[in-house]
Amino acid sequence: MIYSEKQYGISTRELAKLKDALVAVEAQDVDDEWVRGLEIDALKSQIEELEADIAHYELLKAGEIHVAKSFSLEALPSILIQARIATGMSQTELAAALGVKPQQVQRYEASGYLGASLTRLIEVSRILNVHTAGLFEARAPQEGEVFSWEKTDDLVWQQFPVKEMARRRWFDVPRGADLVECAKTYFLEAAGPQFATALHRKKIRGSAQPNEYALLAWQARVLERARVRIIEEGLPAFSLDDRWLPELVAFTRHKNGPRRARSLLAKKGIVLVTEEHLPGTFLDGAAMLIDSDHPVIGMTLRYDRLDNFWFVLFHELGHIFLHLFEGVRYDFFDEEESNTEDRVECEADRFALASLIPDPDWDQCLSRFALSEEAVRLDAEMLSIDASIIAGRIRKEQSNYAILSNLVGHELVRAQFMEARNDLE
């Protein structure tokens, strides 16, 4: 983790050196390709980790995210450091607030606050507004929160929704077995320990504070089902090429468009999994990278409407094409009806809107002003998309969900994905 501007500068220079080294190794003409492959893999791993730390520091520094996390006391030092960065406070400024020399704060952070007294930890927590209940707030509660854990030992397994997971038969419970242990084993096998570390920070878009353990459990289920589909269907490798998206948009006009969409995504190396949300998650969709580097889109179908399905799908595709491969190791969890000024989420929103209805086409839509069903249908015919897309966008922009309700495709999605409520296919 990067603690200061000095470390940030060192890290960016080190990243440039690693990239140069990778180019040099790849260009080498050697006899032992196996050894060179090991060197390349090692350099790529270092580059990915450094890129993730740099990108996370930049977002914290810019104030574009704030940190929320359930943590054990062992993880408190990491929270304090991230909180300081996110509030825009330097090590020198924190030192002044504590009445100590800047070098003392540097030593605290470099050692993970080893040797700091409980009184000192409490004082730092108070200055940075960190609460051991699990939430750091740089300002009033807002969107764009990021959850992460340093290691799986920081997880409080008892907080997983174990009864609900067992009720849905996500795992077997032998007679006399401990439900919590069963849930822990399930998560580690279905998701893997890396999904509960900084290798996979959870970025949340939502108007309500989510239950992060319910998010983890739901993500494990989605990943489990995604792995099955990748193996059984032999999905090809994913390519960061979005030129096929107009073909996906054309599916909006078909009654079975959502099912067709899942098939097309699979052909492009993207796994779409529909899985009912867990209580306390307020989820519509999510985007993440599985260990095979296949993007995975999870959708809850919480709202059984065509307009919701298509917008959420393209919003998650926005995360895939714009964010998943840019260096920040985030898993994105989204509540579609939430409003936010978060840069990353706004970029995904714009990607979705522009993909479904390019701005020049939207400017020509008379239904934006007429607000009638007939006008929406005429515009939909002109643009060769389903009327639900236009109706949903108008309702959103007008903040009026009482209009055009006959056109948004109520109860036309969930029936196409009945496996969302069943066991693995």
N, C-alpha and C positions, 0 to 999 in steps of 0.2 A: 504494500500500500504506500502511496505517496503522501507525505505529511506537509510539505512546504514547497514554495516556489523554487528554492534551491534544488530540492530533490526532483522537482518537475523538470527543471532544466537538465539535470544529470540524466534523468530517465529518457528524455527525448533524444539526447545525444547518443545514449547507449542503444536506443532503438535504431537509430540511423546506422550505427556500426554493425549491429546484428543483421540488418537488412543487406548491408554491403557484403558481409561475410557469407550470407546465404547465396547471394548472386555469384560470389567467387567459387563457393563449393559446387554449386550447380553447373558452373562452366568448366570445372575440372575434368580432365581426361584421365581417369584412373582405371586401374585393373580390377580393383575390388569394389564392385557396385554396391555390395551389401554394406560395407563399412561407410561408403559415401551416403547411402540411404539413412543410416543411423545418424550421421552428422546433420543431414538435412532435416530429419524429424526433430532432432534436439533443438536446432536453431529455430524452426518454425514454432515449436512449443514455447520457447523463450520469448519470441516475438509476439505471439498471441497473448501471453500473460502480461507483458509490458504494455501492449496496446490497450488491453482491458483496464489496467490500472491508470494509464494516462487519460483515457476517455472518461473514466469514472471521476477522476479528480477534476477534469475540465467541467463536467456537468455540475458537480458539487460547487465548484468555485463560481460558476456562472449563476448559481442560485436557481437552476432549472429543475432540480429535484431536492427533496428533503428526505431524511432517513427515518424509517420506522422499522422497529425490530423488536422481537421478543428475544431476550437473551439471558444467559446465566451471568453471574457476577464475573466469571472468567472472561466473558466477551465484552465487559464494560469498557476497557481501554480502547478497543476499536471504535465503539460508539462515540466516545468522547472526542476522538481524533476526527471522525467524519462530521460530527456536530460542529466542531470548531471551523472546519473548512466550509461547511454549508452555510454557516452564519456570516461568512466573510471575515472572520477574525483571524489575524495572524498569530503566530506563536509569541511574538513580541507584545501584541495587544492583550493576549491572555495572561502573559506574565505580569503586565502592568495591573490588570484586574486582580491578580492574586497577590501582588506586592512582592514578587520575586524577580530574579534576573532572567532574561530570555533563555539563557543557557540551561536554566533549571527546567523550563517547559520542554526544551529540546531533549533533555535527558529523560524526562518523564515519558515522552512519546516514543523515543527511540527504544526504551526498555519496556514499553507496554505498561507504564505507570508502576513498574516493579519498585517496591520500596516506598511508594507514596502511602501516607497514612490514610486511614478511613476518613478522618476529618478533611484531609486535602481532597480526596475523591468526592466527598459530598460537596465541598466548596466549588470544585470544577464543574460538577454536575449542575449545581444551582446556577452558575454563571452561564452555562451553555443550554440551560433548560432541558436537561436530560432526566428522564424519569425511569426508574427501574421497573415500573409497570409495563414498560415495553415501547413507549412512544417518545421519540424526539421530535420537537416542533420548533423549527427556526422561527416560524411565524404562527399565525392562527392556522388551525388544521386546513389543509388544502390537498389538491390532487397531485399526482406525480410521485407518490411515495415509493421507496425502494426498500424491500425486505431482503435481508441476507443473514446468513449464519457463517461463522468462521469454520466450523466443523460440525459433524453430526452429533458430537457429544454435547453441543449446545442446545439441541432439540429437547423439548419436554414432551416425550412421547405420549404421556398421559393426556395431553391436550389435543391429540388427534381425535377426530370424530369416529372413534373405533366402533361404537355400536351401529352407527349408520353404515359404515363400511362393511361390517359383518352382515347387516340386514340386506344390503345390496349384493351380498355373496361375492364380494371382491376377493375374498380368501376363505379357505376352509378353517373351521375352528374345531379341532379335535376335542373330544370330551375332556373336560377338566383343564383345558388350555387357558392361558392368560390372554385376554383379548388384546391388551396393549402390546405384548410380545408378538402376537400374531400380526398386528398392524405394523409394527416396526420391521419385522421380517418381510412383510409384503412391500413396504415402501422401498427398502434397500434392494429388493430383487426387481421390482417393477420400474423404479426410477433410477436407483443407484445413488450412492452417498454424495456424488458430485452435485446433484440437484439441490442439495441443502447446504451449499457452501458459496463462497464468493465467485466460484466458477459459473454460477447461475444465479445472479441476483434477480429478484422478482420486482418488476416495475408495475405498479398498480395504477390504473385509471379508474376512478370510481368516486361517487359522491358520498359513500358511506365507508366507515372504517371496516375493512374486511377481516375475517378470521384467517390469519396466515397459515394456520395448521390445516384448515379445511382446503385452502388453496394448494398446499403441498400434497394432500391426499388426492384431490381431484387431478392434479397434474400427474401423479404416479399412475392413476388409472388410464389417463389419456396416453401416456408414454407406453404403457403396457400394451394397449390395443394397437398403437402405432407400430410397435416392433413386430407384432404378429402380421400386420398388413404388409409391411416392408418385405418380410421373409416370404409370406405366402404368395404375394403378387409380384415379387421380384422387381420392385420399383427401381427405375434407372436413377443415376446420379442427378442431383439438382444442378441446373445452370442458371446463373444470375442474368437471365435474359427474359424481359417481360413483353416481347413483341407478340406473344400469343394471347395476350389478355383480351383483345377485341373478340376473339373466338369465345372466350368465357362470357363476355358481356352478352353475346348473341344468345346464349342459353337462357337468359332471363325471360325470353318470349315463350319458352316451352313449359308445359305443365310440369314435366319432370326435370326442369332445369337444375334444381339443387342436386339431384342424383347424377345428372350428366356432369355437373361441375366437379363432383368428387372424382369421377372417372378421369376427366381431363387433367385435374391436378395430379392424380397418381401418375399419369403418363409423363408429367413434367417433373416428377420426383418429389412432389409435395403430398404429405399425408393429411387428409381431413378426417377428423374423428369427432363424432357427436356424442356427448356424454352429459347427462343431466347434472346441473350444478348441485353442490352441497349447500345446506343451510349456512348462511353467514358469508357467502362468497360474492353474491350480487354480480355474477359473471355473465357476460354474453359470449365472449370469445377470448382466445389466447393464441400467441405465436411463440414457438420455441424451437430450438435446434436439438435433435436427438443425437446420440453419440456417433451415428453413421453419417452425420452432416446432412441428413434429410430434414428440411423444415417440416414442422408439425403444426397444424392449425386445429385447435380444439374449440368446439362450439357447443353451447348448452341448449340452444333452442328454447331459451327461457321465455321468449316471446315468439309464439308460433305465427309469424307473419313473413311474407316474402320480402317486403322492404327491409325489415330488420336483418333477415338472413343475408341478403346481397350486400348491404352496407357493411355489416360486421365482417363478412368474408373478405371484401376488398380492403377494409381497414387492416385486417391481419396480414393480407398480402402486401400492404404498404410497409408494415413492420419488416416483413421478410426481405423485400427488395431494397428498403432504405436503411434498415438498422441491424438486423440480425448478424450481418457479415461485416459490419463496419468496425468491429473491435470491442465494443461494449458487450460484455457477457450478460445480457439481460434476457429474461423470459418475460414476455409482455402479457398482462392480464387486463382485460378491458370490459368496462360497463358502457355499452353503446350510447345510452341516453344521457350520459354525464357530459357536462360542459367543462372545458379546461383551456387554459392558455399555455399549457406545457408544450414546449417546442416540438418534442418528439411526437407527441400525440397529434398535434396540429398538422405535422407533416404527413402522418398516416391518414388523417381525415382528408387532407387535400388530395392525396394519392387516390383515395377511394372515390371522392366526388369527381375528380377529373377523369378517372378510368371509366366510370359508369356514364357520366354525361360531361364531355369536354366543355370548358367554359364558353367557347364561342357558340356551341349548340344550346347551352343553357340560356344564354342571352337572348336567343330567338324564341324561347318557349313562352307563348302567350298565356299558358295556364298559370304562370307565376302571378299574373294579375287578375285573371278571370276567376281562378279558384273554383272552377266547375269541373264536374266529372267528364263532361263532353270535351272540354278544352284539354284536359289531361290525356284523354284517349287519343285525340288528334295529334298532340305533341309526341306521344309514345309511338304512334304509327310513323310519324315523320322521322324519328330517331331510331326506329327499329329496336326498341327496348320495351320491356313490360311496363304497363302503366303504374305498377306498384313502386317502381323506382322514382318516378316523377312525383307521385302522390306523397311518398315518404319524405322526399326532400322538401317539398312545399310545407308539409306539416312541421318538419323540424325547423325550417327557417322562419315560419310564422309563429312558432311556439304554440300551435293550436292543433291538438290531437283529436279534436272533435270533428274536423272537416275531412272529407275524402276517405272516410273510414271504409267505404265499400270497395276501394281500389287497392288497399295495401296487402291483400292476400291473406286474410285471416284463416288460420287452421289449414294451410296448404303446404307446410314444410315438414312438420314433425312426422306425419304419416310416411314420408319418404325415407325416414331414418329411424325406423322402429327400434333398431339395435341400440339407439341411445339409451334405452331403458333396460336392455337385456344384457346377458352375459356376453363374453367374447364370441364373435361369430366363428 
